[in-house]
Amino acid sequence: MGDDDTVFIVENLVRVLSKYDHSQFYYIGSSSESRFQNTLFSYGMAFGGGGFAVSYPLAVELEKMQDRCLQRYPGYYGSDDRMHACMSELNVPVTKEPGFHQYDVHGNLMGLLVAHPVTPLVSLHHLDVVDPIFPGMPRIQSVRHLLESAKYDSASIIQQSICYDKKREWSILVSWGYAIQIVRGILSPRELETPSRTFLNWFKRLDYTAYAFNPRPVTRNPCQKPFVYYMSSTGYDKAREKIMGIYTLHKERYPYCKWKTESPEDTDTIVVIKKEDNTSWTKAPRKDCCRVLPANKTGVLYSWIGNCRTNEVIEL
């Protein structure tokens, strides 16, 4: 179940639900990004905008008592609120899956998208409220553009990988199929995997303490403003038997920097090479590793993403 403004990545929805025994009672979903929303409704509720799933035998039991249950809660707001009340009467708790996204925020989703948790992306919500996920595109076209990458590897869509360009002292954050950020200097993986506050709370008067997760502030250091490369195309290279993604630098005014570190502004294009891995979510959760490859073209950076080697660590 989802709202009329919920986008589901169907292949990933199937991946997530296939982990569970369909003959058992399951109520699967996730909470809001807003601590205030979770407090107002419940941390134990699966929010309807992010979508939730009910197993077949649970749906059968729900059907028998749903009309009576709904009449007992006329003051509850929304179908998800009432559904949670009925689930409580059936003694079934929510099973949290963080790939369902309510996205109770305003503004630019980038900070949340590029720091996606290590789990398949199942749903996106409130895309009619937040900024288009690809700047300069209408909202619907922007979503379709993201789904172009999902056609080639839905399991990896917006999954985060982190690596460093040791020669140029750059920190590189790849959100596969969506965007890449390059930052001058070395930021730790722990910092890079924390969502940057490019967005505002659902209740705009509230500050960063009202999120239900740990965000980090947008840097004020002009030398560490991220250079953003958005996915322009994704395709399959038959000769290499690899998926090739092309990411283009977003043209905007970048602040002057006094550091002697080479500016990413001179790199117009990033090529990301990866191999589809449909078995990745059958293993223990782990991000793909990322490596910078030698380049023979000026203005182009090549990167490889895939399974980590034995003893491979994200370090400079």
C-alpha positions, 0 to 999 in steps of 0.5 A: 500500500502506498500514496498516490505520490509514492514511487516504488522500485518494484524489483527491490520491493520484491527483493525485500519481501522475499526475505520473509515467510509469506505464510506468517503475519508480517506488517512491513514498512518504516518510520518518518524522517521527522522526529515530530511526526513519529512522536505525533503518530507513532514510532511503531507505525509504518507510514503510508507515504513510504508504503507498507506491505501486509502478508497474505494471512495477515490480510485475511485476518485483517479483513475479518475485523477491519470494519469494526476496527475502523469504527473504533478509531474515527479520530485517527488521521489517515489510513496508515494511522488506523491500520496501525491501530488495527495491527495493534489489535491483532498483536502484530508489530511493524517490521522495519525496512529502511528502504521504504521512505516517507521523506517528510522533508522539504527542499533538496533531497540530495543529502538523504539520497547520496547517504542512503542506508545499506539496503535496497531502495524500495520507495520514494515519497513526496516527490511533488513537494521536494525539489526535482532530484535532478536540477533543471528537469520537471519532477516526473522526467527527473524520476524517469531519469533515475529509473533509467539506471534502475533498468540496468541494476535496480539492486544498486540504485543510489547505493553509496560507495566511498573512495579517495583520489590519493594523488589529488587528495579528493574525497569521492562519494558515489551514489550509483545511478544518481550523483557523485560528489567530489570534495577537496581534502580527506573526509572520513567515511563516517562523515561522508555516510552521514546525510548532509542537511541539504533539506529542511524539516517537514515542520519548517520552524523546527531545527536539525534536532527534530530529525529522527536520524543523525544529520551533518551541517552543510560545510561553510568552508568554501574549499570543501563545497562538494562538486556535484556530478549528476548521472547523464546516461547509463548503458551496458557495454557489451565488449566489456560486459560492464555497466557504464555510467556517465556523470556530468559536472553540474554547472554552478558558481563554485566559491574561490578557494585558497588551497593549492589542492587541484580543483575538481572544476577541471574534471567535467565528466566521471565514468563509473564502471560496474558489474551487475550483482543480483546476489548482493542482497542475499549476503551480509550488508556491505557497501561496494568498494570504489576505486579511482582508475588511471585516465588517459583523457583530460577532464575525465575521471574513471572509477570502478565500483564492485565487491570489496577485495579481501582486506580492502579498507576505505583509507588514504 
